[in-house]
Amino acid sequence: MIYLDNNATTRPSSAARDAMLSAIDELWHNPSSMHRPGQAVRRRVELARASVARLINASPKEIVFCSCGTCSIHTAIGGVFAARDDVAAPNLITTPIEHSAIKAISNKLEKQRGVETKLVPLTPGGVIDLDALEKLIDDNTVLVSIQWANNETGVIQPIEQIGRLCKERGVLLHVDGVQWVGKMPTNVGTGSEEPTGPAHDDAAGAWIDMLSFSAHKFHGPKGVGGLWIRRGTRIAPVSPGSQEQGRRGGTENVPGILGMAAAAEECLEFLDDPAQRPEAARRRDRFERAILDRVPGSHINGPSDPALRVWNTTNIAFPRLEAEIVLLMLSERGVCASAGSACSSGSLEPSPVLLAMGVDPASAHGSVRFSICRETTAEELDQAIEAVVGCVQQLSGTISG
Ligand code: PLP
C-alpha cells in the first residue's frame, strides 16, 4: 500500500508506540495522586510537556494538553470569548477555508452569545486578502483565528503579516497549526533556550497568541492535541477542572501525552536536519510535476509555486472527472489519497474549501489531495504516478468514448 493521505492522519512512529505502551503497562497511575507512583507519572507528563514545548520553542507552562486538534481549537476560541463579557456585540474574524472545527465553535458562539463571525475573502490561490482583513477589524473584534496551512491544499497563510496587523489593532490571534506544527519550523519565542537550528527558523510565531496542534498529524497518537497559550492571554476554561493549571479539566491521557512527546522529539530531529525537509519537498514537487506533464488539463489547486504550500501536500484537479471514482480506482491499485477533508468525505459535494478559493465546480469535483510524509520514498511516488496517470487515462477514455 502506498499511503498518500498523511493530512488525514499519519502512522504513529515506533518511538511513539513504545512510549504509549510503556505508559499503559507501567505508568498507569493517576498523575494527580500524591503517592510515589502517581508522582513518577506526573514527572513523566511534565517531561513530555517540555518536549512538546521545544517543538514550537515555547515555555512548557504555556502548553495545555487537549484531546485533539478540534478540542484545542474549541478551548482556545471558546475560552477567549468566555473571558470577554465586557464586549457587548463581539465578533470573530476567520476565513471560509478553515477546518470544520472552527465553523462548529463559531456557530455555537453565535447561537449562545450572539458572536458575529466575519469571513476574510481570499485572493486567487487561496491566500487571505490582507487589506480586507484590515478593514474587517473593528472595535468589537475580539479574536482573529486563521489556519497556518490548509489541510486540503497545503496553502500557507502570511501569519507574520496577519499577526502584526492584529497587534496594531489590539486584537488576539489564534492560529490553527494542525497541518503546520511538526512539519514546518515553528518558534513562538517563549522557550528558555535560544534556538539555533532550522527547526525554529520562523519569525511568524512571535506574533501569535494561541496555537493549536494535534499529535496524529505528526506521527503521534490520535486523541491528544496541544494548545499553546501565550502568558498573559485572557482566557477562561471551557472545560473547567483542576488539571492543566485549571485550563482544561480531566485526568490526563498519559499514554497519548507520552506518545505525542516522543513524536515531537522526532519531528525536531527531522526539522533540525537541513537536508531532510528540502529533500521531502523535492519528492513532492517531482510527483506533481510528473502528473501535470502527463495528464493534459490537470492543474494544481493553490499557488503553482510549490514553496507557497506546505512541502507534503499537493491538490490536483482533473476537470470532468469525479474525484470519488479516481479515489476508488486508486485504492484498488494500492494508493490511498483523498478528496476534501477526511471529516467531510463520503459526500459527493465538491469541497467547499476549493469553491471558496475560486476553483470552478468542474475542477473541484475532480480534485484529489495527495499528502506525503517524511518517510514517503521516491520509489513509492514513482509507482503512485503510474497509478494516477493510468486511472485518469482510463476514466478520460470512458468519458470521451
Ligand atoms: N485543523 C486542521 C487544519 C485539520 O486538518 C484538522 C484535522 O484534519 C483539525 C483542525 C482537527 O484536528 P483533530 O483531527 O486532531 O481533531
Residues whose N, C-alpha, C, O or C-beta is under 5 A from the ligand:
A	BS01	PLP	N7 A8 C68 G69 T70 H99 A101 A149 N151 D176 V178 Q179 S214
